């Protein structure tokens, strides 16, 4: 029989950053500030606001946290961080003010903790996209943001970085050492929040979160000369636009190519794609990604979307100590949601389902920790399952992420509650 695991204490009150650790947070982020020299632009204010306030940040790389720390220094802040960020260093992250969250769960405890942060007259820092952007453009935002703003009744600031994805994309984390930019904007005052309905607040936030790192790269003439700059891009661009085949894309050096039809594209120093022969179907990487989304949406609308039954192994993360091998089994993602079945290391069967209405998006990883490959990160309030499809399965975790969102949108439309663009 499986032994019960110690669970992470999600309900513990957030800790105000210790005074002696504030200089340390600035010091640890300073090397990136020297390397990337981010140009910080203030809008609506001439300098960072005095707390308390809510700061909503886009999310493209770990450097996001370092830039945020520099911009708001010396004020205290509490950052919402995913549980895997706490592994082996829970005491430190709690001491510097981090609040643990399991991704894409409806967590009322977090709301109470954010209220506590504001009550402490500090800055509540939230990354509402809840995952790194897959191709440097806006990810889906939770529809509860407007209600959160009305509950907290403090100024809302957005911190939108430009260039972090180009510098260190989720699919290839090598630091390109480019210069970046940051927009710090006073988006809403308490008086505006009081007068606006939650839906209008949401619209303002969605508008503020429109960004495109590859468009920014081209507009600023920011060159990336890294000789392996395209490696890993096939993780995002998993479907060939020339022959239409899925799961046959690959990449090496500065090229991405299809192993089925042989077509190849070069990634230029300005982040554009050029076909080596014939038509360049998509020169702008996000356009290729959105084409894939449209194809997934068509499958969902036809009722045919199905990943098939994939063999997987599963690691559990009930606390911040270490991953625990839960066992082996199968994963299926279809028109009804995610379904995991398996047998744990003690030989006992287990199963869990995540129906479509329960997930407006899902977290994925590429070559997670360099150990097992790509995975789907499935969460409950008590646990996180890192689910790794195994060979010889043909799959794309990117397609599963797109399908999760399109299935959720289709469900909302079916019950007469369509989602505004950019919101879950």
N, C-alpha and C positions, 0 to 999 in steps of 0.2 A: 504494500500500500504506500502510495506517495506521501512523504512527510510534508506537513504544512510549511509553507515558506514564510519567513518574516517579510512583512509588507512595508513599503516606504510610507513614512508618516506624512501624508499629503496635507493634513489639516493643521500642522504646526504653524503658528503665526510667523509671518515674515520678519526677518531680523534686520534692523537698521545697520547699515554698513559701519563696522567698527572704525573709529576715528583714525586709528593707526594703520588701517588697511586702505584708506582712501588714497594716500600717496602711492601705495603699491599698485593699485589698479591703474593709475595714470602712468606709472613707470613701465608696467608690463605692456601697455598699449603704445608706448612712445616709439619703439623701433619701427612699427608700421607707419606711424605718422611721418617719420623721417623718410622712409622708403617711398611712400606713395604721395606724400604732401597733398592731402585732400584740400581742395579749395572749398571753404565753407561759406555758403550764401544764406543770409538771414532775410526772411520775408515776414513783414508785419511787425517785426521787432528788430532792434539793432544789436541784441545780445541775447544769450539764453535767458529764459524767464526764471524768475525766482519761484521755487516750488511753493505749493503743490500743483501738479498738473499731470495729465495723461499724455504720454508720448508714444505714438504709433509709428513703427519703423518698418521699412521693407526689408526683405531678407534674401541675400544672395551669397553670403560667405561669412565665415567666422569673424572676418574683419569688421563686420557690421557692429559687433559688440564693442570693439576697440574704438571705433570712430565715435559711437554714442558716448562712451566713457569720456573721451577727450572733449567732446562738444559741451557736455553738461557740467564738467568739473568746475568748481569743487563741491557741487551739490550732491546730496545723497539720492540714490535711486534703488529701486527693486526691480529686477529683470525676471520676466517669465521665461523659464528655460526647460527644455524637454528632459525627461528623466535620464536618458543616456548621457547627457552632459554632466550628470552628478557622479558617474561611476568612479569609484576610488577616491573621490574628493568631495564628498557630501559636506563635510565640516567646513571646508574652505568656501564652497559656493554659498552655503547658508550664511557664512560670516560676512561675505561681501554683498549679501542682500538678494540672492537668487531665490525664486519661487518655482517649485517643481510643478510640471504639467505633463499629463499624458496626452499626446496629440489627438486632435479631432474627437475629443470626448466632451460631453455636456457636464461641465464641472462647476457646480454651484459653490464649492469650497473656494475656488479661485476668485470668484466675485467677492466673497467675504474678505479674502486676503488683500485684494486690490483696494477695497474700502479702507482696510486697516492702514495700507501704505499712504493713502491720501490723508487719513486721520493723523498720521505721523508727520504730515506736511513735507512729504518727500515726493519723488517723481516715480510714477508707475510706468515702466517701460514694457511695451507689449509688441510682439512681432505677429500681427494677426494673420499673416499668410501661413504661419505655422510650419513652414518648411522652406528650404532653399528653393528659389526659382529654378525651374528646369532649363529654361533657355533665356533668362535675363529679362523676362516680362512679368507683368503682374499675375500673381496666382489668385485663386478665389478667396474672398474675404467672408468672414462669418457675419450673418445678418444681425446678430445681437449687438454689434458695435454701437449702433445708435442708442439702444437701451442702456448700455454700459455708460456712455457719455452722460446721459440724462441722470443716471443714478449717482455718478461721482460728482457732478456739478462743479467741475473745475475746468480751466482752459484745456483745450486739446491741441497738441502740437504734432506735426508729422515730421519725420526725419527720413528723407528719401535719398539714398545714395545712388550714385551713377558711376559705373565702371567696376564695381566689385565682382560682378559675374564675368566680365571680360577678363579681369585680372586673375580670377581663380574660380572657374566655372565648376558647378556641382559635378560635372562628368569628367573633370580633369583638374585636380586641386593644385597643380603646380602654380606657384606664385610668379606671374609675369612681370611684376614690379612696375606697373604703369601708374601714372598720376590719376587721381580720381576726384570726384566732386560730391558735395553734400548740400542738400536743400533743407534748411531748418525753417519751418513755417508755422506761425501761429494760425491755426486753421479755424478754431472756434473759441469764442469767449463764453464765460458762464451765462452772460445775458443772452447771447445768440442761442445757446443750447436750451435755455429755459423756454424760449419762444418757438423753437423749431420742433416739429414732430420727429420721431425717431427715423422715419423713412427719409426725410430730407437730410438729416445728419448723415445717414448712410450714403446718400448720393454725393454729399460733399467729400466724404472720406474716399469713396471709390474714385472720384475725379482726381483727388490729390495723389492717389496711388498709381496713376497711369505712368508707367516708365518702360523704357525699352533700351537695354544696355547696348545692343548691337547698333541700333539707330544712333545712340549717343556716341559710340565709338566712331562711326562714319562721320557724323557731324563735327566731331572735335578733331578728326584726323589722327586718332590715337592708334599707333601701330604696335602690333604684337609680332615680334620676330622669332619667338620661341619655335624651335624646329619641330616640336611635337604638338603644335597648337590644336590640331584636329583630332588627336587621339582621345577616344571616349565619346565623341560626338554621336556615334551610331547608337549609343544608349538612349539618346533622346530622339534621334531621327531613325527610327527602327523600320520604316516602310519606304521602299524605293518608289520615287515618283515617276520613274521611267517605265518599269515593268509592273509596278503595283505590288510586288511580292513583300510580305512581312518577314521579319526575323532573319533576313539574309544580309543586312547591312553590316559593314565593318569599317574600321578606320586605322590609319597608321600615318605617322609623320604629319604632313599638312593636308592629307587627303582622306576623304570618306568615299566608300565605294560599295557596290552591290555585288555580292558573290554569286547571285543568280544570273543577272544579265550582263555583268561586267562593267556597267557604267561607273564613271569616276568623276568626282568633283574636287577641286582644290579650294582650301580655305585661305583667303588672302590675308595679308598683314592687317587689313582693315576689317577683318571679320566677315567678309562676304564670301559666297560660294560661286565658283565658276566651273562649269562642266568642261572637262578636258576635250570632249568631243560632243558635237551636237548641241541641242538646246539646253540652256540653263533653266531648269524648271522653277527653281526658287533660289534667288541670290541672297535673300534675307532669311536667315535661319528661323526666326519666329514664324515666318509665313509657311515654311515646311511643316513646322510643329502644328500650326493651326489647321493645315490641310489634313494631317493625321487625325486631329480632333474631329473634323467634319466627317471623316470616314467612320470613326467610331460612333459618332452621333447617328449616322445612317444605319449602322448595325443595331443600335439601341432602338431606333424608331421602327425598324423592321422586326424587332423581337428576336433577333438571331445572335446577339452577342453572347459568347461563351468562351472562356479560356480553355475549356476542356479540363480533365482531371490531371493535375500535375503532381508528381511525386515531390515531397518536400521534407526537409528536416527543420525543426523548430527550436529556437532558443527562447527562453523566458527571461524576463527582467522584472521580477517582483519587487526588487529593492535596488539600491545603488551600489551594492557590493560587487556583483559580477553577474555575467550571463550564466544561466543554468540550462543545460541541455534537457529540453522537455521530452523530445522523442522524434519519431519519424511518422509520416502519414501522407495525406493528400490535401491539396488546395484546389478549390474550384471557385471561379468568379463567373457568375452568369447573371441572367436578368433578375434574379432574386437577391443577389448580394454575394458576400464571401462566405465560403463554407470550408471549415477545416476539420478533418477527421484524422485520428492517429492513435498510436500506442506509445505510452511513455516509457521511460527507461526501466520501470519496474514491471512492465508488461500489462499495465492497466490501460483500457481504452479511454480516449477523451474526444470531445468534439465541441466546437463553438461556431455559431453563425453570427454574421453581421449583416442584417437585412438592409436593403437599399435605403429606407428612410433614416437609418441610424448613422450614415456616413455621408456627409456632403463632399468630402474629399478623403484622401488617404496618403499616408507618408510612405515614401519608397526610398531605397538606398541603392547606389551603384557600387559594386565591389566593396561592400561594407567592411571596414576595418582591414581590408585586404585579405580576408580569411576565406569566405565561402561564396562570394559573388553577390549578385543582386538579390534584394529581398523586399518583401512587403511587410510593413510595420503595422500590425493590427493591435489596437488598444481596447482595454476595458478600464474602468476606474481603478481596478486592483492589480492589473498586470499588463505587460506588453509582450506580444509574441512576434519575434523576428522570424519570418517564414521564408525559407530559401528554396525555391524550385531547383531541382537537381537534373542533371543530364540523364537521358537525352531529350528532355522536354524542350519544345520550342515555345518561347514566351517572350513577353516584354513587360517589365514592371511599369514602364511609361504608359503603355496601352492600358494596363489595369487602372492606373491613376486617372487617365482621361475618362475611361469607362465609368469609374466610380462617380465622377462629377456629372457625366451625361446621364447616367441612370438616375441620380438624385434629381437633376433638373426635370427629367421626364416624369418622375414620380410627382414632383410638385405641380407640373402642368396638369397631370391626370386628376389631381384633387382640387384643381382650380386655383392654385397658388403659385403662379409662375415667379421665378426669381429674377429680380432686376439684374442687368449685366454686372458682372464682377462680384455678386453676392451669392452666398449659399442660401 
